[in-house]
Amino acid sequence: MEETPYLAHREHLIERYGYLPLLGSSNPDYLRRLLSIARLRKFQAGEVIAIEGEYDHWAYILLDGEVSILKGDRELARLETPGDTFGEQVLIDLRPRSATMEAVSETLCLAIDGALVGRMPRPERDAFNAIFFQLLAEALSARLRDANETLIRLQEALEDCQGEA
């Protein structure tokens, strides 16, 4: 993995990636604060980003490349759209990873250091969290809608199989 220092004072990145959903805030203070607790990380194809069962405090926004989300040896999802988030559950529930994340191709991510959020002064942290968790809720809601559609299709396929038996 290649990694930059924290991205404080790199406002040009706001212009470059500000259109992405989790960065899509019109609040420049939020975006500057987010960059101050984030790093750019580049992973090579096949490189493990995080391991199921282990704990770390990093959440990721995909900027370029492709990431496989694995439970055991089964692929649960493949992320390839800039702005896709992964590993964000650790910022919500502070529990070990529920899946392994692996770069499928050379992959560039914005890595958000959740440990630094907890070190912000309370008013600043509360303001940051209000925006961050709203944007995160929107991303998770879209993911849940997709999961619900998949569940319905699987239930219908199961019913079709049971009807043929």
Backbone as numpy.savetxt, mean C-alpha at the origin, in Angstrom:
# Nx Ny Nz CAx CAy CAz Cx Cy Cz
17.57 -4.32 -2.34 16.74 -3.15 -2.34 17.62 -1.91 -2.34
17.26 -0.97 -3.16 17.88 0.35 -3.14 16.89 1.29 -2.46
17.43 2.25 -1.67 16.55 3.11 -0.91 17.13 4.52 -0.84
16.25 5.51 -0.99 16.68 6.90 -0.83 16.58 7.30 0.64
17.17 8.42 0.99 16.88 8.99 2.32 15.41 9.44 2.35
14.95 9.86 3.53 13.59 10.41 3.61 13.47 11.57 2.63
12.26 11.78 2.15 12.03 12.66 1.00 11.62 14.09 1.37
11.96 14.53 2.56 11.66 15.92 2.94 12.29 16.86 1.93
11.60 17.95 1.63 12.08 19.01 0.73 12.22 18.52 -0.71
11.45 17.54 -1.09 11.47 17.05 -2.48 10.10 17.30 -3.11
9.69 18.57 -3.13 8.37 18.95 -3.61 8.12 18.55 -5.06
9.18 18.40 -5.86 8.99 17.98 -7.25 8.28 16.62 -7.33
8.41 15.80 -6.29 7.73 14.50 -6.28 6.22 14.67 -6.14
5.78 15.75 -5.50 4.34 16.03 -5.38 3.77 16.24 -6.77
4.47 17.02 -7.59 4.01 17.25 -8.95 4.04 15.97 -9.77
5.04 15.14 -9.54 5.19 13.93 -10.35 4.18 12.85 -9.97
3.90 12.67 -8.66 3.05 11.57 -8.20 1.77 12.02 -7.50
1.52 13.30 -7.43 0.38 13.83 -6.70 -0.98 13.38 -7.22
-1.04 12.84 -8.42 -2.30 12.37 -8.99 -2.73 11.01 -8.43
-1.83 10.30 -7.77 -2.14 8.96 -7.29 -3.11 9.01 -6.11
-4.00 8.00 -6.00 -5.07 8.06 -5.00 -4.63 8.37 -3.58
-3.65 7.68 -3.04 -3.28 7.91 -1.65 -2.48 9.20 -1.49
-2.05 9.76 -2.59 -1.35 11.04 -2.56 -2.26 12.16 -3.05
-3.49 11.82 -3.38 -4.40 12.75 -4.03 -5.03 13.78 -3.13
-4.31 14.31 -2.22 -4.83 15.35 -1.35 -4.45 16.71 -1.92
-5.36 17.66 -1.83 -5.04 19.01 -2.29 -4.34 19.80 -1.18
-4.13 19.16 -0.05 -3.49 19.82 1.08 -1.97 19.68 0.95
-1.28 20.76 0.58 0.17 20.66 0.38 0.93 20.33 1.67
0.42 20.75 2.82 1.08 20.42 4.09 1.06 18.91 4.32
-0.09 18.28 4.02 -0.18 16.82 4.16 0.85 16.14 3.25
0.89 16.57 2.00 1.81 15.93 1.05 3.27 16.14 1.45
3.61 17.32 1.93 4.98 17.55 2.40 5.30 16.66 3.60
4.35 16.55 4.53 4.56 15.73 5.73 4.71 14.26 5.32
3.87 13.80 4.37 3.96 12.42 3.91 5.34 12.15 3.31
5.83 13.05 2.49 7.16 12.86 1.91 8.24 12.85 2.98
8.06 13.61 4.06 9.09 13.66 5.09 9.20 12.34 5.86
8.18 11.48 5.78 8.23 10.19 6.47 8.26 9.03 5.47
8.61 9.34 4.22 8.61 8.32 3.18 9.98 8.28 2.49
10.24 7.13 1.89 11.44 6.92 1.10 11.03 6.28 -0.22
11.84 6.43 -1.23 11.67 5.66 -2.45 12.46 4.38 -2.28
11.82 3.25 -2.60 12.49 1.95 -2.55 12.34 1.26 -3.90
13.48 0.77 -4.39 13.47 0.02 -5.65 13.84 -1.42 -5.35
13.00 -2.34 -5.85 13.21 -3.78 -5.65 13.44 -4.43 -7.01
14.29 -5.44 -7.02 14.53 -6.21 -8.23 13.50 -7.33 -8.35
13.31 -7.83 -9.57 12.38 -8.94 -9.79 12.75 -10.10 -8.88
11.75 -10.65 -8.20 11.95 -11.77 -7.30 12.34 -11.38 -5.88
12.60 -10.12 -5.65 13.00 -9.67 -4.31 11.78 -9.58 -3.39
11.93 -10.10 -2.19 10.85 -10.05 -1.21 10.83 -8.67 -0.55
9.65 -8.08 -0.52 9.47 -6.75 0.08 9.14 -6.88 1.57
8.27 -7.81 1.90 7.89 -8.08 3.29 7.45 -9.53 3.38
7.61 -10.12 4.57 7.36 -11.56 4.76 6.17 -11.78 5.69
5.28 -12.67 5.26 4.12 -13.06 6.07 4.58 -13.49 7.46
3.87 -12.98 8.49 4.17 -13.35 9.87 5.19 -12.46 10.56
5.93 -11.69 9.78 6.90 -10.78 10.38 6.26 -9.41 10.57
6.83 -8.62 11.45 6.32 -7.28 11.70 7.32 -6.24 11.23
6.83 -5.26 10.53 7.59 -4.05 10.25 6.58 -2.90 10.23
7.01 -1.71 9.99 6.12 -0.55 10.10 6.04 0.23 8.79
6.20 -0.44 7.67 6.21 0.21 6.37 4.95 -0.12 5.57
4.34 0.90 4.98 3.25 0.75 4.02 3.79 1.26 2.68
3.22 0.76 1.59 3.79 1.04 0.28 2.74 1.56 -0.69
3.18 2.45 -1.57 2.40 2.90 -2.72 3.22 2.53 -3.94
2.63 1.75 -4.83 3.32 1.32 -6.04 3.43 2.50 -7.01
4.64 2.78 -7.44 4.87 3.84 -8.42 5.13 3.26 -9.80
5.84 2.13 -9.84 6.16 1.49 -11.12 6.53 0.05 -10.85
6.17 -0.85 -11.76 6.52 -2.25 -11.62 5.31 -3.10 -11.30
5.59 -4.23 -10.65 4.54 -5.22 -10.38 4.87 -5.96 -9.09
3.86 -6.14 -8.24 4.03 -6.79 -6.95 3.05 -7.93 -6.82
3.51 -9.08 -6.34 2.67 -10.23 -6.05 2.43 -10.29 -4.55
1.17 -10.49 -4.16 0.80 -10.67 -2.76 0.53 -12.15 -2.57
1.28 -12.80 -1.67 1.24 -14.26 -1.52 0.83 -14.65 -0.10
-0.05 -15.62 -0.01 -0.41 -16.24 1.27 0.08 -17.67 1.16
1.12 -18.00 1.93 1.77 -19.29 1.71 2.37 -19.27 0.32
2.04 -20.27 -0.50 2.55 -20.27 -1.88 1.47 -19.91 -2.89
0.33 -19.40 -2.42 -0.78 -19.03 -3.30 -0.80 -17.52 -3.52
-0.86 -17.12 -4.78 -0.95 -15.69 -5.09 -2.37 -15.20 -4.87
-2.51 -14.21 -4.00 -3.82 -13.60 -3.72 -4.12 -12.46 -4.67
-3.09 -11.73 -5.04 -3.29 -10.56 -5.90 -1.99 -10.22 -6.59
-2.14 -9.52 -7.68 -0.99 -8.98 -8.39 -1.29 -7.51 -8.65
-0.43 -6.66 -8.17 -0.61 -5.21 -8.28 0.30 -4.67 -9.36
-0.26 -3.89 -10.25 0.56 -3.33 -11.33 0.14 -1.93 -11.72
-0.84 -1.37 -11.02 -1.32 -0.04 -11.34 -0.66 0.98 -10.42
0.01 2.00 -10.99 0.59 3.04 -10.13 -0.49 3.60 -9.19
-0.12 3.71 -7.93 -1.07 4.17 -6.91 -1.64 3.05 -6.08
-1.50 1.79 -6.54 -1.95 0.66 -5.73 -1.21 0.69 -4.40
-1.93 0.42 -3.32 -1.30 0.39 -2.00 -1.21 -1.05 -1.53
-0.19 -1.33 -0.73 -0.08 -2.64 -0.10 0.72 -2.49 1.19
0.48 -3.42 2.10 1.14 -3.36 3.39 0.54 -2.34 4.33
-0.56 -1.72 3.92 -1.13 -0.64 4.71 -1.82 -1.12 5.98
-2.18 -2.40 6.05 -2.85 -2.90 7.25 -2.00 -2.71 8.50
-0.68 -2.75 8.35 0.20 -2.58 9.50 0.01 -1.20 10.14
-0.38 -0.21 9.37 -0.61 1.12 9.92 -1.94 1.21 10.65
-2.81 0.24 10.39 -4.14 0.24 11.00 -4.16 -0.62 12.26
-3.67 -1.86 12.14 -3.82 -2.79 13.27 -2.52 -3.14 14.00
-1.38 -2.66 13.51 -0.09 -2.89 14.17 0.19 -4.36 14.44
-0.22 -5.22 13.52 -0.01 -6.67 13.66 1.00 -7.15 12.62
1.52 -8.37 12.78 2.45 -8.91 11.79 1.79 -9.02 10.41
2.61 -9.11 9.40 2.14 -9.20 8.02 1.24 -10.41 7.82
0.14 -10.20 7.10 -0.79 -11.30 6.83 -0.46 -11.99 5.50
0.48 -11.43 4.76 0.88 -12.02 3.48 2.30 -11.57 3.16
2.92 -12.30 2.23 4.23 -11.93 1.73 4.04 -11.07 0.49
4.90 -10.07 0.34 4.87 -9.19 -0.83 6.18 -9.34 -1.56
6.09 -9.59 -2.87 7.29 -9.86 -3.66 7.24 -9.08 -4.97
8.36 -8.49 -5.34 8.44 -7.79 -6.62 8.46 -8.81 -7.75
7.60 -8.63 -8.73 7.55 -9.52 -9.90 8.53 -9.03 -10.96
8.63 -7.72 -11.08 9.57 -7.09 -12.00 10.30 -6.01 -11.22
11.22 -5.31 -11.87 11.83 -4.18 -11.17 10.70 -3.25 -10.74
10.68 -2.89 -9.46 9.54 -2.20 -8.88 10.00 -1.01 -8.06
9.32 0.12 -8.25 9.60 1.32 -7.49 8.38 1.65 -6.63
8.62 1.87 -5.34 7.54 2.15 -4.39 7.88 3.37 -3.55
6.83 4.05 -3.13 6.95 5.03 -2.07 6.69 4.26 -0.78
7.66 4.20 0.10 7.55 3.45 1.35 7.31 4.45 2.48
6.19 4.29 3.17 5.79 5.20 4.24 6.15 4.57 5.58
6.91 5.30 6.37 7.39 4.83 7.67 6.36 5.13 8.75
5.55 4.14 9.08 4.50 4.30 10.08 5.05 4.65 11.46
6.27 4.24 11.77 6.85 4.55 13.08 7.02 6.05 13.26
7.29 6.76 12.18 7.48 8.21 12.29 6.17 8.95 12.49
5.07 8.38 12.03 3.77 9.02 12.27 3.53 9.12 13.78
3.83 8.05 14.50 3.63 8.03 15.94 4.49 9.03 16.70
5.56 9.51 16.07 6.46 10.45 16.73 6.12 11.91 16.46
5.13 12.14 15.59 4.73 13.52 15.31 4.07 14.12 16.55
4.19 15.44 16.74 3.43 16.07 17.82 1.93 15.82 17.62
1.20 15.65 18.70 -0.20 15.21 18.64 -1.07 16.01 17.65
-1.10 17.33 17.69 -1.97 18.04 16.74 -1.59 17.78 15.28
-0.29 17.74 15.02 0.20 17.47 13.67 -0.16 16.04 13.25
0.03 15.09 14.16 -0.30 13.69 13.88 -1.79 13.52 13.61
-2.63 14.17 14.41 -4.07 14.06 14.22 -4.50 14.62 12.87
-3.94 15.77 12.50 -4.27 16.37 11.20 -3.80 15.47 10.06
-2.59 14.94 10.18 -2.05 14.05 9.15 -2.92 12.80 9.03
-3.22 12.17 10.18 -4.02 10.94 10.17 -5.40 11.15 9.60
-6.01 12.29 9.86 -7.35 12.55 9.33 -7.36 12.45 7.81
-6.39 13.04 7.16 -6.32 12.99 5.70 -5.86 11.61 5.24
-4.80 11.10 5.85 -4.24 9.82 5.42 -5.27 8.69 5.52
-5.96 8.61 6.65 -6.91 7.52 6.83 -8.16 7.69 5.97
-8.53 8.91 5.63 -9.63 9.12 4.68 -9.24 8.57 3.31
-8.04 8.92 2.85 -7.58 8.43 1.56 -7.39 6.91 1.58
-6.88 6.39 2.69 -6.70 4.95 2.84 -8.06 4.24 2.84
-9.04 4.80 3.52 -10.37 4.21 3.55 -10.96 4.14 2.15
-10.74 5.16 1.34 -11.23 5.14 -0.04 -10.57 4.02 -0.83
-9.27 3.84 -0.66 -8.55 2.77 -1.37 -9.03 1.40 -0.90
-9.20 1.23 0.40 -9.66 -0.05 0.94 -11.11 -0.35 0.54
-11.92 0.69 0.45 -13.30 0.50 0.03 -13.36 -0.04 -1.41
-12.53 0.50 -2.28 -12.48 0.00 -3.66 -12.03 -1.45 -3.68
-11.05 -1.79 -2.85 -10.57 -3.17 -2.77 -11.66 -4.11 -2.25
-12.40 -3.66 -1.26 -13.49 -4.46 -0.71 -14.60 -4.68 -1.74
-14.92 -3.67 -2.50 -15.93 -3.83 -3.57 -15.49 -4.89 -4.57
-14.21 -4.84 -4.96 -13.68 -5.85 -5.89 -13.75 -7.24 -5.27
-13.40 -7.35 -3.99 -13.45 -8.65 -3.31 -14.89 -9.17 -3.25
-15.84 -8.29 -3.01 -17.25 -8.70 -2.97 -17.71 -9.23 -4.33
-17.31 -8.57 -5.39 -17.66 -9.03 -6.74 -17.05 -10.41 -7.02
-15.82 -10.60 -6.61 -15.16 -11.90 -6.78 -15.90 -12.97 -5.98
-16.27 -12.65 -4.75 -16.99 -13.61 -3.91 -18.32 -14.00 -4.55
-19.04 -13.05 -5.09 -20.32 -13.36 -5.75 -20.10 -14.29 -6.94
-19.08 -14.00 -7.77 -18.79 -14.86 -8.92 -18.43 -16.27 -8.47
-17.65 -16.39 -7.40 -17.26 -17.71 -6.89 -18.46 -18.47 -6.32
-19.34 -17.76 -5.63 -20.54 -18.40 -5.09 -21.43 -18.89 -6.23
-21.58 -18.10 -7.27 -22.39 -18.51 -8.42 -21.76 -19.72 -9.12
-20.44 -19.73 -9.26 -19.76 -20.88 -9.87 -19.93 -22.12 -9.03
-19.86 -21.99 -7.72 -20.06 -23.12 -6.82 -21.48 -23.64 -6.95
-22.45 -22.76 -6.97 -23.85 -23.18 -7.12 -24.06 -23.90 -8.44
-23.43 -23.41 -9.51 -23.53 -24.08 -10.81 -22.94 -25.49 -10.75
-21.79 -25.64 -10.07 -21.16 -26.95 -9.93 -22.05 -27.89 -9.10
-22.63 -27.38 -8.05 -23.50 -28.21 -7.19 -24.78 -28.60 -7.95
-25.26 -27.73 -8.83 -26.45 -28.03 -9.62 -26.20 -29.10 -10.66
-24.98 -29.19 -11.13 -24.61 -30.18 -12.15 -24.35 -31.54 -11.52
-24.11 -31.58 -10.24 -23.77 -32.85 -9.57 -24.97 -33.73 -9.31
